[in-house]
Amino acid sequence: MEHIEQLWNNPRTVKKKKSASSQKGSSEISSQKWAILSLSSIPLVMTLGNSMLIPVLPSMEKELSITAFQSSMVITVYSIIAILLIPVAGYLSDHIGRKKVIIPSLIIAGIGGLLSGWAAWQFENAYWVILAGRALQGVGAAGAFPIVLPLVGDMFKNEDDVSTCLGLIETSNTFGKVLSPIFGALLAGFIWFLPFMSFPVFCAISVLLVAFFVKSPKSTQKPIPFSDFFNGIKKTFKEKGRWLYAVFFIGGILMLVLFGILFYLSEVFETEYGIKDIKKGFFLALPLGALCLSSFISGKVIKKNKVLMKWLTFGGIIATALSIAALWFSIKLWYMITMFLISGVGIGIGLPCLDSLITDGVEKQERGTITSIYSSMRFIGVAAGPPIIAILMKFSNHWIFIIMSSLSIIAAMVALLAIKPQSKEA
């Protein structure tokens, strides 16, 4: 027995096991590279469909004779509909399969974009029809990106692979945010509503990629009866509610701050500095580029180390809070861009950590529903950011910085106190 224990604890044996596991994980990722690329197209497309409109909002206000608050609702209505339907999509994906929810959702989102573009082109008073199209896009969004997270968790057995792929998915999401202002401003430079019309094309490409290259893991288990499933969710929240609620809250705050920043910059660049069109797109892409790069690095670094996830999340949010608070002293153009660039880095560090904590921390049969609730909270942040900033801009810029930095500090304290992994492997 002692010999067996010595063999078990032999460093060479452990090293070989880790090496074999690493090689297996690397091989698994390599064999699934086209599937990963296809799944990465979904957050990219969904982000383009929403963030691409941010640099267009001032032009929309002039073309449709609407206020800044009304233009912010073009972003918000999309998110509100998604918030309501994401848990339903998550539940369905747990029972009928991920792809059977993702593909129809992408098609619905494309139809919504087409409706908004057609209304802007053909109608004299197009605002309310545009909102209806955006609502339809929100229906599609509910069953697209939020379902990607649990699908990645299903596809890989190795937690390191899951974290790495979630980092790539989050990077694709943030890369979409980098491209969005540039691409949106470029298209709007020809015709202001062209960003709406381009969205169905992106959706069609993503549908084809997912249909041909993504194969959902076959489940040998029969769907769980709703009563048992509901009891399982209740049990999960009872046992893990403390950190789950914390991750939900933090995800919502980070997206509120991010989209608040984007809306603020889009308005200020045009009204205060005369920066418009494609130039404004490039300026907006600077903090988003920092967010994209930091998301990619964070996803690579964290592996399955939940202690590291906690402290990277905390540190990233603190950096975001301090950089926004520093805008109290000056809003000169390059100083402001630099501070928001630091904010982008902080948010980018935190998002892959939150994704991994959620995906790794719940049972497979409940993963779709739990991650969908998390995605709903993120969409609440997206929905709340622009109108809150639009209202605060009527008073003073200082209130914008005070509120956004205060919310970030609260989120950092929640991460510090509520997320308590017991060990690196916990």
N, C-alpha and C positions, 0 to 999 in steps of 0.2 A: 504493500500500500504506500509506503514511504517513497519507493522508487517511482510509483505512478505520480505521486504528488510532486516529486522533484522534476519529473519529465514535464508535467503540466506547467510548472512554474519556470521551466528553463527559458531564459531570455531568447535563445536562438529559436526555440520552438514557437514562442509567442511572436517573435519577429517574422518567422516564416508564415505564420497564420495571418498576420497583419498584411504581409506582402502579397499573399495569395488573395486575401480579401480585396486589397487595393487593385490588383491586376484584374480581378473579376469585375469590380466596379467600373474600372476604366474601360474594359471590354464591353460592358453593358451600355455605357454612355456612347461609345463608338458605334455600336450596332444600332443605336436609336437616334443617331444624329439628325436624320431627315425628319423623324417624328418631333424631335426637340425644336428644329427649325420651323416646322409647320405650326407647332403650338405657340412658338414665340411670335408668329405672325398675328395671333389673335389679340394680345394686349397692344401690339404695335398698331393694328388697325383700329381697335376701339379707342385708343388714345388719340390717334389722328382724327377720328370722328368727332371728338369733343374738344381737345386742346387746339386743334387747327382753327377753331372759330374765335379764339381769344383775340388775336390781332385784328380780326375782322369786325369785332363788336363796335368800335367807334364809327366805322363806315356804315354798318347796319343801322346805327342810331340816326345817321343823316338820311340814308335811303328810305327808311321806313318812318321817319319822324317820331322816334320813340326816345324815352329817357334812358339814362345809364342803368337804372334799376330794371327797366323792362328788358334791356339787352342782356343783363345778367341772368334773367329768367330763361333765356335760351340755353344756358349751361345748366341751370338749376332744375328745370322741368325734366330734362333727360335723367338727371341723377335721382330725383324723387321717385319716378316710375321704377327705375332700377332698384332702388332701396326696397320698395314694396314687393317686388317680384323675385329678388335674388334668393330669399329663403325657399320659395316655391321651386325655383329652378334647381337649387341644391338638393332638395328632397327628391325631386324627380330623377336627378342624375344618380342618386344613391340606389334608385329602384329600377329604372329602365336603361341606365347606361349613360356615360358621359357624352359620347359622340352623338347619341340620339337627341341630346339637348343642345349641344354646341352648334351643330350644323344648321338646324332650323332657326336658331337664334341669330346666327350671322345673316341668314337670308332676310329675316324680319328687319334687322338693323339696316340692311342695305335698302330695303323698300322705304323705310322711314327717311333715310337721307334723300332718296329720289323724290319723295313727296315734298319735303322742305324746299329742295332746289326747284322743283317744278312750280310750286306756289310763288317763290320769289321771282321767278321768271315771268309767270303768266298773270298773277293777281296784282291789282293795284294796292289793295290793303291786305298784304300777305302775312302780317305778323302772327295772327292766331292760327293760320294753317301751318306756318312754319313751326309753331309750338306743338301742333298736333303731330307733325312729322318727327319732331325731336322726341316727343313722348313715345312714338313707335320705335325710335332708335333705342330709347331707354328699355323698352320691352326686350329687344334683342340683346342689349348689353348685359341684361340680368342673367342670361343663360350662356354667355360667352366667356369673358375673362375670369369671372368667379369660379367657373367649373374647371378651368385649366389647372388651378392649384391642387385640388384633390386628384385630378387625373395624373399629374406628375407624381404625386405620392403613391398612386396605384401602380405606376409603371416600373418603379425601381424598388428593390428590396433593401439596398444599402442606403443608410441615412445620409452618408457623405454625398452620394450621388443625388439624392433628393435635394439637399441643401445647395449643391452646385447648380443643379438644373433650375431650382427656384430662383437662384441668383441671376441666372441667364434670362429667365422669364421676366423678373423684375427689371433687369437691365433693358430688355426689349421694350417694356412698358415705359421706362424713363427715356429710352432712345426715341420712342415715338413722341414724347414731350419735347425733345430737342428738335426733331424734324418739324413738328407741328407748326410752331410760329413762323418758321422760314417758308414752309410749303404753303401754309394758309395765306400768308401775306403775298407770296408769289402768284398763287392762283387768283386771289382777290384783286391783284393788280390788273388782271385782264377783265374779269367780270366779278363783282363782289360776291355773288352767290355760287361761284364755281366750286368752292370747297364742299358745299352740299352735294353737288352733282358728282364729284370725284369719289365720294365715300362708297357708293354701291360697287364701283370697280374694285376697290380694295377688298371689300367683303367677298366678292366673287373669287378673287385670287386665294383668299384665306380658306374659303369653303373647299376649293379644289385641293389645296395642300393637305388639309385635315382629312378629307375623304380618301385620298390616295395613300398618304404616308403614315397616318396615325392609326394604330391598332390598339383598341382598349383591351386590357388584360381580361381574359375570360374568367368569370366568376363561377365557381362550382356550388356556391351557396344560393339557395332560393331567397327571393326578397323577404325581408323581415316584415311581419304584420305591423300595421301602423301603431297599434297599441304598444307592442314590444319595442318598436323603434322609438316612440315617444318616451317611454320609460327609460330607455337607454340614454337618450339625450338629457333627460332630467338627472339621471345618475351622474353623467359626465359633468354637468354644471355643478352638481352638489359636491363632487370630489375635486374638480379642477376650476370651479367658478372664479376663485380669487384671481388667478393669473389670466384666465380667459377674458374676463371682463376688463382687466387691465390692458390686454393686447387690443381688444376691440376699441377701447377708449383712445389709446395712443394712436392707433391707425387712423381713426377719424380726425383727431387733432392735427396730425401731420399733413393729411390731405387738405384740411381746411386752411392751414397756414400756406401750403404750397399754392393752391388755387387762388387764395387771397393775394399772395405775392404776384402771381401772374396777371391777375385782373388789375391790380394797382399799377404794376409796371406798364401794362398796355395803355392805360389811361394817361399816366404821367408822361411817358415817352412822347405821346402825341400832343398833349395839351401844354406841357411845360417846356419841352425841348424840341418840339417840331420834328420828332423822329417818326417817320411813317413807312408804310409798305414793307419792302423786302429788308430795308435797313433795320426797321423795328423788329422784324422776325429774327435777324441775326443777334440783335441785342438781347431779346428774350431768350434766345437759345444758350446764352452764356451760363446763367445759373443752372439751367436744365442740363447742360452738358456736364457740369460738375456733379450734378445729381446722378446722371447716368454712369459716369466713371466710378463714383464712389459705391454705387449699387453693385456694379460688376465685381469690384475688389472685395467688398464686404461678403458677397455670396461665395467667393472663392476661399476666403479666410475662415469663415465661421465653422465649416464642416458640420459636426453634430455637437459642438461645444456650447451648451446652453448657458453656461456661466459667461462665456465670451459674448454670446448674443445679448445677454442682459446689459453688460457694461458698455458694449458698443452702442446699443440703443440709447442708454442713458447719456453717454458722452456726446453722441450725435445730436440729441435733442438739446442738451445744454449749449452746444456750439450754435445751434439754430437760434435759441433764445437770446444769447449774448449778442450775436451779430445783428439781430433785428432791433434789440434795445439800443445798440450803438448808433442807429439811425436817428435817435433823438438829437444827436449833436450836429448832424449835417445830412442834407439830401442832395449834395452835389453829385453830378451824374456818375462819375467813375467810383467815387466813394460808395454811393448807393449800390452800384452794380457789384462791387467787391463784397460788400456785406451780404447781399442776397446770394452771391456765389458761395460764400461760406455756409449760408443757410441751406443751399442746395446740397452741399457736401454732407451736412448733418442729417438731413432728411434721407438722402441716398444711403447712408450708412445704416440707418435704422430699419428701413422697409424690408430688406431681405431677411433680417433677423426676426422680425415679426412674422413674416411668411413661414419661416422654418419652424418657429415655436408652435404655431398653429397646426401646421401640416404634420409635424412629427409627434405632436402631443396628444392626438386623439385617435380613437380606433378607426380602422379603415371604413367600416360600414356607416360611421357617423361623420366621416371626414367632409363629405360634400355639404352637409347641412351646416356644420360648425364653420367651415371656411366661408360659406355663403353669408352667414351672419357677420363674420369679420369683413367681408367685401361690402356688405350693406353699410357698415359703420364707415368704411372708407368713402363710400358714395355720399353719405350724409355730410362728410367733410367737404367733398367736392361741391355738393349742392349749397352748403352754407357759406363757403368762402366768398364768392363774388358778390352776393347781395349784401353781406355784412360790410364788406369793404366799400361798396357803392354808397351805403348809408353813412358810414364813418367819414367818407371823403367830403361830405357836406359840412362837416365840422372842422376837424383839424387832422393833419397827417400824424401828429403826435399820438392821438388816440388810437390810430391804426397800429403804431409800433408798440404802444403800451399793451393793448389787448392781445396782439399776436405773440409778443414775447412772454406775457403772463400765462397764456394758454400753453405755451411750450414748456415753461417751468413747471406748471401743474402736471403735464404729461410726463416730464422727467421724474418728478417725485413719485408718480404712480408706478413708473418702471422700477424705481429704486426700492419701493416698499412692497409692491404686490407681486413682482416676478422674482421668485426665490428658488432657482434650481439648486438641488442638493449637491450635485457634483457635475463634473464635466460631461458625464454620460447620462445625467438625469433628464 
